[in-house]
């Protein structure tokens, strides 16, 4: 039986008889290949200026967004995306960074004069959602 290039999934042809085990092999292979590749979660802000969110493994990326919000409004950031070597930065502050075993948030309330962006990624009582992989 022919197989796919990357995951070696079974590709039955017209001459192959139907065997449920071929389908089960494909599903087991996909399950193993995709396990832990992309995850999702949420947290409720506690207002602390710095916070670490643990994950089952070190992600290569993380995307955070406040529930029901956009990423930015005026000079406020309500989320962002960070890669292992590329944190989310505003005003020279890396406010979302990928770290060993999870990601770190730096929360800065409206302490500026309005001309600089502030980072609202851990506001007390607000729910935030994240994707990671």
C-alpha positions in Angstrom: 0.0 0.0 0.0 1.3 3.5 -0.9 2.0 5.9 2.0 2.2 9.7 2.3 5.6 11.3 2.3 5.8 12.9 5.7 3.6 11.0 8.2 3.6 7.7 6.3 -0.2 7.5 6.3 -1.8 4.7 4.4 -3.2 5.6 1.0 -5.4 2.8 -0.2 -5.8 2.4 -4.0 -8.5 0.8 -6.0 -6.9 -2.6 -5.7 -6.6 -2.5 -1.9 -9.4 -4.1 0.1 -11.0 -2.1 2.9 -9.5 -2.7 6.3 -10.5 -0.7 9.3 -7.1 -1.2 10.8 -5.5 0.9 8.0 -7.7 3.8 9.0 -6.9 3.2 12.7 -3.2 3.2 11.9 -3.6 6.6 10.2 -5.5 8.0 13.2 -2.9 6.8 15.7 -0.1 8.3 13.6 -1.9 11.7 13.3 -2.7 11.7 17.0 0.9 11.1 17.9 2.2 13.7 15.4 -0.2 16.4 16.5 -0.2 15.8 20.3 1.1 19.0 22.1 1.8 20.8 18.9 -0.8 23.6 19.5 -2.5 24.3 22.8 -4.9 26.8 24.1 -5.7 28.2 27.5 -6.8 31.1 29.5 -5.9 33.0 32.7 -7.6 35.7 34.8 -5.4 38.8 35.4 -4.2 39.4 38.9 -2.8 42.9 38.4 0.8 42.0 39.2 3.4 43.8 37.1 5.0 40.5 36.1 3.6 37.0 35.7 4.8 33.7 34.4 2.3 31.3 32.8 3.6 27.7 32.9 2.9 25.3 30.0 3.6 21.6 29.6 6.7 22.4 27.4 8.6 25.4 26.1 6.5 26.9 23.3 8.0 28.2 20.0 5.2 30.9 19.9 2.5 32.3 22.1 -0.4 34.5 21.1 -2.3 36.3 23.9 -5.5 38.4 23.7 -7.9 39.9 26.3 -11.4 38.3 26.0 -13.7 40.3 23.8 -11.0 42.8 22.9 -8.6 43.7 20.1 -4.9 43.6 20.4 -4.5 47.3 20.7 -6.6 50.4 21.2 -5.1 53.9 21.1 -1.9 53.5 23.1 -2.9 50.4 25.0 -1.8 46.8 24.2 -4.3 44.1 25.2 -2.2 41.2 23.9 0.3 40.3 21.3 2.4 37.5 19.8 5.9 36.4 20.8 8.2 33.9 19.3 11.1 32.2 21.0 13.6 34.8 19.8 11.2 37.6 19.2 9.2 39.0 22.2 6.3 41.4 21.8 7.7 44.9 22.5 6.2 48.3 23.2 8.2 51.4 24.3 11.3 49.2 24.5 9.6 46.9 27.0 9.3 43.2 26.2 5.8 42.7 27.6 5.3 39.1 26.3 8.2 36.7 26.1 8.6 33.0 25.5 10.6 31.3 28.3 11.6 27.9 29.3 8.4 26.0 30.3 5.9 28.8 29.4 5.7 32.6 28.9 6.1 35.8 30.8 3.9 38.9 30.9 4.9 42.4 31.9 1.9 44.4 32.8 2.2 48.3 32.8 -0.9 50.3 33.7 -1.6 53.8 32.4 1.3 55.6 34.1 2.4 57.5 31.0 1.2 60.8 29.7 -0.8 59.1 26.9 1.9 59.4 24.3 3.5 56.0 25.1 1.8 52.6 24.9 0.9 50.7 28.1 0.6 47.0 28.3 -2.7 45.6 29.8 -1.9 41.9 29.7 -2.6 41.1 33.3 -5.4 43.5 34.4 -7.1 42.4 37.6 -10.2 40.3 36.9 -9.9 40.4 33.1 -9.9 37.1 31.3 -7.2 36.5 28.7 -7.0 33.7 26.1 -3.8 32.3 24.6 -2.7 29.9 21.9 0.7 28.3 21.9 2.7 25.9 19.9 
